[in-house]
Amino acid sequence: MRVQVKVLLLVGAEAEVIADATDAATPVRYPAAEIAAAVGLSERELPGKKLTAEVDSRERLSGWALA
């Protein structure tokens, strides 16, 4: 399943991401370099960006793309 997400901010080498879903109340951190490489942006450009991502069976996000 694909969901819409937003990168809130960078914390060191990690991007704090929150899903646009009613049950997503807490931001989760993912490697900023991984997200930036997937979407073709620099890490510094990530905060504020709206993306889509795949949710796996463990509710982890991957397959990042610009929304």
C-alpha positions as CSV (number, residue, x, y, z in Angstrom):
1,M,0.0,0.0,0.0
2,R,1.3,3.5,-0.8
3,V,0.8,6.4,1.6
4,Q,1.5,10.1,1.4
5,V,4.1,11.3,3.9
6,K,5.7,14.6,4.8
7,V,9.3,15.2,5.8
8,L,9.1,17.4,8.9
9,L,12.8,18.0,9.6
10,L,16.3,16.6,9.7
11,V,17.9,15.3,12.9
12,G,21.5,14.6,12.2
13,A,21.6,12.0,9.4
14,E,17.9,11.1,9.8
15,A,14.7,12.6,8.4
16,E,11.7,12.8,10.6
17,V,8.7,11.6,8.6
18,I,5.0,11.5,9.3
19,A,2.4,9.7,7.3
20,D,-0.8,11.3,6.2
21,A,-3.0,8.7,7.9
22,T,-5.5,9.0,10.8
23,D,-3.5,6.4,12.8
24,A,-0.1,8.1,12.3
25,A,0.3,10.3,15.3
26,T,4.1,10.0,15.9
27,P,6.8,10.9,13.4
28,V,9.3,8.2,12.5
29,R,13.0,8.6,11.6
30,Y,14.5,7.2,8.4
31,P,18.0,7.7,6.9
32,A,17.9,11.0,5.1
33,A,20.5,9.8,2.6
34,E,18.2,6.9,1.5
35,I,15.2,9.1,1.0
36,A,17.2,11.8,-0.8
37,A,18.8,9.3,-3.2
38,A,15.4,7.8,-4.0
39,V,13.8,11.1,-4.8
40,G,16.7,12.9,-6.5
41,L,17.1,15.7,-4.0
42,S,19.8,16.7,-1.5
43,E,19.3,15.9,2.1
44,R,19.0,19.6,2.9
45,E,16.0,19.9,0.5
46,L,13.9,17.2,2.2
47,P,12.3,19.2,5.1
48,G,8.8,20.2,4.0
49,K,8.7,17.8,1.0
50,K,5.6,15.7,0.4
51,L,6.4,12.2,-0.7
52,T,4.7,8.8,-1.2
53,A,6.1,5.6,0.2
54,E,5.2,1.9,0.3
55,V,4.2,0.5,3.7
56,D,5.4,-3.1,4.4
57,S,3.9,-5.7,6.7
58,R,5.9,-4.3,9.7
59,E,4.6,-0.8,8.9
60,R,8.0,0.4,7.8
61,L,8.2,2.8,4.8
62,S,10.3,2.4,1.7
63,G,10.1,3.0,-2.0
64,W,10.2,6.8,-1.6
65,A,8.9,9.0,-4.4
66,L,8.0,12.7,-4.8
67,A,4.3,13.3,-4.4
